[in-house]
Structures are given as structure tokens and as C-alpha cells.
Amino acid sequence: MLNFEIQDATRELAIARALKTYEPPFQIIDNYRLIDNGIDPEATVQIEANGREIHEASTGNGPVDALAKVLKKGLIPLFPEIESVALVDYRANIMDAKRGTSTEVEVTILFTNGNDVWKVYAVSENINAASFRVLVDGFEYAVLKYHSA
């Protein structure tokens, strides 16, 4: 059986963000926009880093795929190392189904850069919001990992 060390990026980012000296490598400006007609979802995002602002749009095979693609598309010009980052696994777990449509969902995504594997997770009543937060954190961790090496 294969055994992989999966780094807990959510925990490491929470610790880093608690420090007064932490500065994120990029920021999302004005959150994200997602248009999902059930057939051709489209996402847009604005990213600021290194004194540059990038505005991108992308479509995908579902809303989470559109969000992942638009983030990657917007980050690659700023951080070329993001090109090697891939999503390995996506999971959404319902926390308390008794709450019906207002239940919280925990989203977990596994990422890899071809050498390391890390997981990021978030909880929200909105599966797309949780997915976006996880995607942002996963890419942020990748940038930090590359620049600390």
C-alpha cells in the first residue's frame, strides 16, 4: 500500500496568519463572481500582487472547476510556479443534514505540485464559497511553499 504524507495547509496557514509579520503573497479584490446556469458556469476574479492587478474570467465543467480555472489563470502570470499545481481530490461533506438547505458543508481539496501533497478545508453554508476559500488557500500555500524553498 502506498503511503503519502499529506500536509495540513489549513492549519499551517492559520498559524502563519496569526503572526504579525505575515503578509499574504496575493489578495483577492472584491471576492469572486460566479454565474452558473447549470450548463456553462463562468467565474471571474480580481487578484492583486506585487503591485499588479489582474482580472480574469474562465468557464469550467461545473462551478468549482470554473473557480479553480479562473484562480489558476489569474495567478500564473504573477506566480509561474502555480502552473505545476493540480487538484487531486475534492470532497464536500454535509455537516448536519437536519438543517436542510441551510446546512453547513465542509469542503476539502487535496493539491499537489508533483512532489508534495497538501490538503485545505473550509466550512460554509454555501458550497461555492467554501470551495473558493479552499482553492485560494491551496494556491496561497503553493506560492508560500515555493518561495520558502
N, CA and C of each residue as an Amber inpcrd file, in Angstrom:
protein
   447
   0.8430000  -1.1860000   0.0000000   0.0000000   0.0000000   0.0000000
   0.8860000   1.2450000   0.0000000   0.5430000   2.1910000  -0.8180000
   1.2730000   3.4520000  -0.8780000   0.9090000   4.3210000   0.3150000
   1.8850000   5.0780000   0.7980000   1.6520000   5.9510000   1.9320000
   2.2150000   7.3320000   1.6030000   1.3760000   8.3540000   1.7110000
   1.7850000   9.7140000   1.4020000   1.6670000  10.5790000   2.6360000
   2.6120000  11.4880000   2.8000000   2.4910000  12.4800000   3.8540000
   1.6990000  13.6480000   3.2760000   0.5450000  13.8860000   3.8600000
  -0.3170000  14.9740000   3.3910000  -0.2170000  16.1110000   4.3980000
   0.2860000  17.2460000   3.9370000   0.4680000  18.3950000   4.8090000
  -0.8660000  19.0970000   5.0420000  -1.0910000  19.5500000   6.2660000
  -2.3130000  20.2580000   6.6450000  -2.1040000  21.7540000   6.3930000
  -2.3660000  22.1810000   5.1800000  -2.1300000  23.5670000   4.7870000
  -3.0520000  24.5260000   5.5230000  -4.2710000  24.1170000   5.8240000
  -5.1890000  24.9900000   6.5470000  -4.6200000  25.3480000   7.9150000
  -4.0880000  24.3640000   8.5880000  -3.5050000  24.6070000   9.9180000
  -2.2600000  25.4870000   9.8140000  -1.3850000  25.1800000   8.8610000
  -0.1650000  25.9690000   8.6960000  -0.4770000  27.4170000   8.3220000
  -1.4670000  27.6320000   7.4570000  -1.8550000  28.9920000   7.0850000
  -2.4710000  29.7310000   8.2700000  -3.2720000  29.0450000   9.0770000
  -3.8790000  29.6800000  10.2550000  -2.7900000  30.1580000  11.2190000
  -1.7680000  29.3500000  11.4120000  -0.6550000  29.7280000  12.2920000
   0.0960000  30.9190000  11.6960000   0.4180000  30.8440000  10.4110000
   1.1430000  31.9400000   9.7570000   0.3560000  33.2440000   9.8290000
  -0.9570000  33.1730000   9.5940000  -1.7960000  34.3720000   9.5910000
  -1.9530000  34.9790000  10.9810000  -1.7120000  34.1900000  12.0110000
  -1.7890000  34.6880000  13.3920000  -0.5670000  35.5360000  13.7570000
   0.4910000  35.4350000  12.9810000   1.7160000  36.1810000  13.2560000
   1.6180000  37.5940000  12.6770000   2.1210000  38.5680000  13.4210000
   2.0570000  39.9620000  12.9940000   2.8700000  40.2180000  11.7290000
   3.8610000  39.3970000  11.4800000   4.7430000  39.6130000  10.3350000
   4.2280000  39.0000000   9.0320000   3.1250000  38.2580000   9.1000000
   2.6460000  37.5640000   7.8970000   2.0540000  38.5340000   6.8850000
   2.4800000  38.3930000   5.6490000   1.8920000  39.1260000   4.5380000
   1.5440000  38.1250000   3.4460000   0.2760000  38.0480000   3.0600000
  -0.0980000  37.0890000   2.0150000   0.5600000  37.4540000   0.6850000
   0.9000000  36.4610000  -0.1170000   1.5590000  36.7290000  -1.3960000
   0.6440000  37.3980000  -2.4230000  -0.6730000  37.2630000  -2.2310000
  -1.6350000  37.9010000  -3.1270000  -2.9350000  38.1220000  -2.3570000
  -3.7680000  38.9830000  -2.9250000  -5.0810000  39.2360000  -2.3330000
  -6.1500000  39.1610000  -3.4080000  -7.2990000  38.6710000  -2.9910000
  -8.4620000  38.6710000  -3.8730000  -9.1800000  39.9900000  -3.6350000
  -9.4080000  40.7230000  -4.7120000 -10.1000000  42.0050000  -4.6150000
 -11.5770000  41.7770000  -4.9090000 -12.4210000  42.2310000  -4.0150000
 -13.8790000  42.1790000  -4.2460000 -14.4020000  40.7630000  -4.4640000
 -13.8090000  39.7710000  -3.7870000 -14.2650000  38.3800000  -3.8080000
 -14.2660000  37.8030000  -5.2230000 -15.3010000  37.0610000  -5.5820000
 -15.3900000  36.4240000  -6.8960000 -16.8120000  36.5610000  -7.4020000
 -16.9850000  36.3160000  -8.6740000 -18.3230000  36.2930000  -9.2900000
 -18.4800000  34.9350000  -9.9500000 -19.6430000  34.3570000  -9.7650000
 -19.9210000  33.0540000 -10.3520000 -21.2980000  33.0930000 -10.9870000
 -21.3520000  32.7790000 -12.2650000 -22.6140000  32.6690000 -12.9880000
 -22.7530000  31.2070000 -13.3610000 -23.7880000  30.5730000 -12.8430000
 -23.9740000  29.1500000 -13.1080000 -25.3960000  28.8990000 -13.5750000
 -25.5330000  28.6970000 -14.8670000 -26.8450000  28.4110000 -15.4330000
 -27.1200000  26.9070000 -15.4980000 -26.2390000  26.1160000 -14.8800000
 -26.4050000  24.6730000 -14.8860000 -25.7840000  23.9860000 -16.0870000
 -25.3190000  24.7610000 -17.0460000 -24.7280000  24.1940000 -18.2530000
 -23.2970000  24.6930000 -18.4460000 -23.1170000  26.0140000 -18.4340000
 -21.8160000  26.6300000 -18.6900000 -21.4580000  27.6080000 -17.5650000
 -20.9760000  27.1170000 -16.4270000 -20.6320000  28.0480000 -15.3470000
 -19.4280000  28.9070000 -15.7190000 -19.4900000  30.1680000 -15.2980000
 -18.4040000  31.1010000 -15.5680000 -18.0370000  31.8120000 -14.2720000
 -16.7410000  31.9330000 -14.0140000 -16.2570000  32.6090000 -12.8190000
 -15.3360000  33.7520000 -13.2240000 -15.3780000  34.8390000 -12.4390000
 -14.4480000  35.9430000 -12.6170000 -13.8190000  36.2680000 -11.2710000
 -12.5850000  36.7890000 -11.3300000 -11.8670000  37.1380000 -10.1050000
 -10.8730000  38.2500000 -10.4250000 -10.5920000  39.0730000  -9.4070000
  -9.5580000  40.0940000  -9.4940000  -8.5180000  39.7730000  -8.4260000
  -7.2510000  39.7370000  -8.8420000  -6.1560000  39.3800000  -7.9440000
  -5.1390000  40.5190000  -7.9510000  -4.6260000  40.8460000  -6.7440000
  -3.5950000  41.8670000  -6.6310000  -2.3750000  41.2530000  -5.9760000
  -1.2080000  41.4830000  -6.5900000   0.0590000  41.0150000  -6.0260000
   1.1980000  41.7630000  -6.6900000   2.2330000  42.0190000  -5.9310000
   3.4360000  42.6630000  -6.4630000   3.1220000  43.9550000  -7.2170000
   2.1430000  44.7130000  -6.7350000   1.7920000  45.9770000  -7.3690000
   1.0010000  45.8460000  -8.6560000   0.5770000  44.6390000  -8.9970000
  -0.2010000  44.3980000 -10.2140000  -1.5990000  43.9340000  -9.8600000
  -2.5560000  44.2940000 -10.6940000  -3.9170000  43.7840000 -10.5710000
  -4.2440000  43.0150000 -11.8420000  -4.8080000  41.8460000 -11.6380000
  -5.2040000  41.0150000 -12.7800000  -6.6800000  40.6850000 -12.6370000
  -7.4170000  40.8410000 -13.7170000  -8.8370000  40.4940000 -13.7630000
  -8.9920000  39.3880000 -14.7910000  -9.5510000  38.2500000 -14.3620000
  -9.6870000  37.1000000 -15.2650000 -11.0950000  36.5230000 -15.2080000
 -11.4300000  35.7980000 -16.2510000 -12.6790000  35.0490000 -16.3290000
 -12.3710000  33.6850000 -16.9260000 -13.1690000  32.6940000 -16.5290000
 -12.9730000  31.3540000 -17.0720000 -14.2580000  30.5570000 -16.9120000
 -14.3970000  29.5490000 -17.7450000 -15.5130000  28.6180000 -17.6310000
 -14.9660000  27.2820000 -17.1490000 -15.8700000  26.3720000 -16.7860000
 -15.4210000  25.0730000 -16.3180000 -16.4960000  24.0170000 -16.4150000
 -16.1360000  22.8080000 -16.0130000 -17.0720000  21.6770000 -16.0120000
 -17.8090000  21.6310000 -14.6810000 -18.4190000  22.7130000 -14.3050000
 -19.0930000  22.8600000 -13.0240000 -18.5530000  24.0990000 -12.3300000
 -19.2620000  24.5880000 -11.3180000 -18.8560000  25.8360000 -10.6750000
 -17.4900000  25.7680000  -9.9920000 -17.1580000  24.6690000  -9.3470000
 -15.8730000  24.5630000  -8.6580000 -14.7330000  24.5160000  -9.6750000
 -14.9240000  23.8210000 -10.7630000 -13.9150000  23.7730000 -11.8150000
 -13.7020000  25.1660000 -12.4170000 -14.7830000  25.9150000 -12.6170000
 -14.6610000  27.2770000 -13.1440000 -13.8770000  28.1540000 -12.1650000
 -14.1440000  28.0220000 -10.8630000 -13.4190000  28.7920000  -9.8500000
 -11.9390000  28.4150000  -9.8300000 -11.6530000  27.1240000  -9.8970000
 -10.2610000  26.6600000  -9.8940000  -9.5140000  27.1900000 -11.1210000
 -10.1510000  27.1060000 -12.2760000  -9.5090000  27.5450000 -13.5180000
  -9.2570000  29.0500000 -13.5220000 -10.2150000  29.8440000 -13.0290000
 -10.0330000  31.2930000 -13.0580000  -8.9360000  31.7150000 -12.0830000
  -8.8520000  31.0730000 -10.9380000  -7.7810000  31.4000000  -9.9960000
  -6.4160000  31.0550000 -10.5740000  -6.3150000  29.8750000 -11.1210000
  -5.0330000  29.4440000 -11.6950000  -4.6370000  30.3650000 -12.8560000
  -5.5980000  30.6880000 -13.6990000  -5.3520000  31.5650000 -14.8510000
  -4.8820000  32.9460000 -14.3940000  -5.4700000  33.4570000 -13.3260000
  -5.0900000  34.7700000 -12.8200000  -3.7700000  34.7720000 -12.0650000
  -3.4340000  33.6620000 -11.4270000  -2.2180000  33.6020000 -10.6140000
  -0.9570000  33.2620000 -11.4080000  -1.0740000  32.5120000 -12.4810000
   0.1130000  32.0770000 -13.2350000   0.9790000  33.2490000 -13.7260000
   0.4050000  34.3430000 -14.2370000   1.2720000  35.4560000 -14.6530000
   2.0630000  36.0690000 -13.4850000   1.5010000  35.9990000 -12.2830000
   2.1520000  36.5540000 -11.0990000   3.0960000  35.5570000 -10.4350000
   2.6970000  34.2960000 -10.4720000   3.4390000  33.2160000  -9.8170000
   3.4910000  32.0130000 -10.7570000   4.4560000  31.9560000 -11.6600000
   4.5200000  30.8840000 -12.6670000   4.5550000  29.4800000 -12.0620000
   5.0080000  29.3420000 -10.8210000   5.0590000  28.0270000 -10.1750000
   3.6770000  27.3980000 -10.0030000   2.6250000  28.2000000 -10.0910000
   1.2510000  27.6880000  -9.9560000   0.9130000  26.7510000 -11.1170000
   1.6120000  26.8950000 -12.2260000   1.3740000  26.0300000 -13.3980000
   1.4420000  24.5510000 -13.0330000   2.3460000  24.1870000 -12.1070000
   2.5310000  22.7720000 -11.7530000   1.5450000  22.2790000 -10.6970000
   0.7260000  23.1680000 -10.1440000  -0.2120000  22.7640000  -9.0900000
  -1.4510000  22.1310000  -9.7060000  -1.8270000  20.9890000  -9.1540000
  -3.0200000  20.2750000  -9.6260000  -3.8980000  19.9020000  -8.4470000
  -5.1830000  19.8590000  -8.6940000  -6.1370000  19.3890000  -7.6920000
  -6.2410000  17.8780000  -7.8340000  -6.0310000  17.1810000  -6.7340000
  -6.0050000  15.7230000  -6.7480000  -7.3580000  15.1360000  -6.3450000
  -8.0090000  15.7740000  -5.3620000  -9.2620000  15.2210000  -4.8350000
 -10.1200000  16.3640000  -4.3110000 -11.4290000  16.2370000  -4.4920000
 -12.4000000  17.2150000  -3.9890000 -13.4650000  16.4670000  -3.2120000
 -13.7480000  16.9330000  -2.0100000 -14.8030000  16.3110000  -1.1990000
 -15.6480000  17.3910000  -0.5570000 -16.9390000  17.1600000  -0.5130000
 -17.8670000  18.0350000   0.1920000 -18.6880000  17.1650000   1.1290000
 -18.5850000  17.4370000   2.4140000 -19.3040000  16.6610000   3.4250000
 -20.3580000  17.5160000   4.0990000 -21.5880000  17.0310000   4.1140000
 -22.6780000  17.7270000   4.7820000 -22.5230000  17.5290000   6.2790000
 -22.5490000  18.6380000   7.0280000 -22.2910000  18.5870000   8.4670000
 -23.5180000  18.1420000   9.2680000 -24.7010000  18.6810000   8.9520000
 -25.9130000  18.3600000   9.7070000 -27.1070000  18.4300000   8.7580000
 -27.4390000  17.3090000   8.1500000 -28.4920000  17.2700000   7.1260000
 -29.8570000  17.6800000   7.6700000 -30.0440000  17.6540000   8.9770000
 -31.3390000  18.0190000   9.5680000 -31.6680000  19.4900000   9.3640000
 -30.6700000  20.2950000   9.0230000 -30.8960000  21.7250000   8.8010000
 -31.3650000  22.0060000   7.3790000 -31.5050000  20.9880000   6.5760000
 -31.9980000  21.1590000   5.2100000 -31.0470000  21.9640000   4.3420000
 -31.6000000  22.8990000   3.5830000 -30.7750000  23.6580000   2.6480000
 -29.8490000  24.6650000   3.3290000 -30.0110000  24.8950000   4.6260000
 -29.1080000  25.8190000   5.3270000 -27.9990000  25.0810000   6.0820000
 -27.8270000  23.8090000   5.7730000 -26.7890000  23.0370000   6.4520000
 -25.3980000  23.5090000   6.0470000 -24.4500000  23.3350000   6.9430000
 -23.0690000  23.6750000   6.6220000 -22.4240000  22.5210000   5.8550000
 -21.5460000  22.8850000   4.9530000 -20.8190000  21.9190000   4.1420000
 -19.3270000  22.1360000   4.3860000 -18.6130000  21.0430000   4.6270000
 -17.1650000  21.1260000   4.7460000 -16.5640000  20.6660000   3.4210000
 -15.7880000  21.5480000   2.8070000 -15.1200000  21.2350000   1.5440000
 -13.6510000  20.9810000   1.8360000 -13.1350000  19.8900000   1.3020000
 -11.7200000  19.5480000   1.4200000 -11.1730000  19.2710000   0.0280000
 -10.0220000  19.8790000  -0.2770000  -9.3630000  19.6330000  -1.5530000
  -7.9230000  19.2300000  -1.2730000  -7.4670000  18.1960000  -1.9740000
  -6.0590000  17.8070000  -1.9460000  -5.3900000  18.3870000  -3.1760000
  -4.2300000  19.0030000  -2.9670000  -3.4320000  19.6110000  -4.0290000
  -2.0880000  18.9080000  -4.1030000  -1.4480000  19.0130000  -5.2730000
  -0.0690000  18.5480000  -5.4140000   0.6660000  19.4610000  -6.3890000
   1.9760000  19.5330000  -6.2030000   2.8340000  20.2260000  -7.1610000
   3.7150000  19.2110000  -7.8830000   3.3960000  17.9370000  -7.7310000
   4.1700000  16.8610000  -8.3320000   5.1610000  16.2350000  -7.3720000
   5.4650000  16.9470000  -6.2860000   6.3840000  16.4460000  -5.2720000
   5.7210000  16.2960000  -3.9070000   4.9080000  17.2800000  -3.5440000
   4.2570000  17.3090000  -2.2350000   2.7500000  17.2600000  -2.4040000
   2.0840000  16.8570000  -1.3310000   0.6160000  16.8350000  -1.3040000
   0.1710000  17.6080000  -0.0750000  -0.8270000  18.4890000  -0.2370000
  -1.3690000  19.2180000   0.9030000  -2.8850000  19.2770000   0.7950000
  -3.5110000  19.3880000   1.9750000  -4.9700000  19.4770000   1.9970000
  -5.3780000  20.7990000   2.6170000  -6.5020000  21.2950000   2.1290000
  -7.0760000  22.5320000   2.6210000  -8.5660000  22.2810000   2.7860000
  -9.1460000  22.8640000   3.8310000 -10.5600000  22.6430000   4.0940000
 -11.1970000  23.9030000   4.6570000 -12.5110000  24.0380000   4.4480000
 -13.2800000  25.1720000   4.9460000 -14.7300000  24.7460000   5.0890000
 -15.4440000  25.4480000   5.9640000 -16.8540000  25.1580000   6.2210000
 -17.6800000  26.4060000   5.9220000 -18.8140000  26.2110000   5.2640000
 -19.7330000  27.3030000   4.9670000 -21.1080000  26.7160000   4.6690000
 -22.1290000  27.5600000   4.7620000 -23.4550000  27.1430000   4.3140000
 -23.5450000  27.1950000   2.7930000 -22.5610000  27.8170000   2.1610000
 -22.5310000  27.9650000   0.7130000 -21.3730000  27.1260000   0.1690000
 -21.6860000  26.0710000  -0.5480000 -20.6470000  25.1570000  -1.0430000
 -19.6730000  25.8570000  -1.9880000 -20.1650000  26.8110000  -2.7760000
 -19.2670000  27.5330000  -3.6790000 -18.3290000  28.4510000  -2.9080000
 -18.8270000  29.1100000  -1.8660000 -17.9780000  29.9830000  -1.0390000
 -16.9030000  29.1590000  -0.3340000 -17.2830000  28.0110000   0.2150000
 -16.3030000  27.1380000   0.8730000 -15.2750000  26.6440000  -0.1390000
 -15.7230000  26.2750000  -1.3100000 -14.8170000  25.7960000  -2.3590000
 -13.8390000  26.8880000  -2.7700000 -14.3380000  28.1120000  -2.9330000
 -13.4710000  29.2120000  -3.3280000 -12.4100000  29.4790000  -2.2580000
 -12.8340000  29.5050000  -0.9940000 -11.8850000  29.7440000   0.1000000
 -10.7900000  28.6760000   0.1020000 -11.1950000  27.4230000  -0.0990000
 -10.2340000  26.3240000  -0.1190000  -9.2780000  26.4580000  -1.3120000
  -9.7940000  26.8170000  -2.4570000  -8.9550000  26.9900000  -3.6360000
  -7.9380000  28.1160000  -3.4290000  -8.3900000  29.2420000  -2.9130000
  -7.4900000  30.3640000  -2.6460000  -6.3910000  29.9360000  -1.6800000
  -6.7830000  29.2780000  -0.5870000  -5.8040000  28.8440000   0.4120000
  -4.8390000  27.8100000  -0.1640000  -5.3260000  26.9200000  -0.9880000
  -4.4630000  25.9080000  -1.5920000  -3.4120000  26.5120000  -2.5040000
  -3.8100000  27.5210000  -3.2900000  -2.8590000  28.1940000  -4.1680000
  -1.9170000  29.1010000  -3.3560000  -2.4400000  29.7460000  -2.3180000
  -1.5830000  30.5690000  -1.4620000  -0.4980000  29.7160000  -0.8150000
  -0.8800000  28.5500000  -0.3320000   0.0860000  27.6380000   0.2740000
   1.1470000  27.2130000  -0.7450000   0.7240000  26.9780000  -1.9780000
   1.6710000  26.5920000  -3.0320000   2.6920000  27.6880000  -3.2760000
   2.2480000  28.9340000  -3.3220000   3.1560000  30.0580000  -3.5460000
   4.1320000  30.1730000  -2.3760000   3.5990000  30.0840000  -1.1540000
   4.4650000  30.1710000   0.0330000   5.4730000  29.0340000   0.0500000
   5.0300000  27.8500000  -0.3000000   5.8980000  26.6770000  -0.3100000
   7.0470000  26.8750000  -1.3040000   6.7320000  27.3800000  -2.4690000
   7.7370000  27.5860000  -3.4980000   8.7510000  28.6450000  -3.0730000
   8.2540000  29.7280000  -2.4850000   9.1400000  30.8380000  -2.1380000
   9.9210000  30.5970000  -0.8450000   9.5400000  29.6050000  -0.0750000
  10.2940000  29.2950000   1.1480000  11.3440000  28.2280000   0.8870000
  11.2800000  27.6100000  -0.2980000  12.2360000  26.5350000  -0.6280000
  13.6000000  27.0700000  -0.9940000
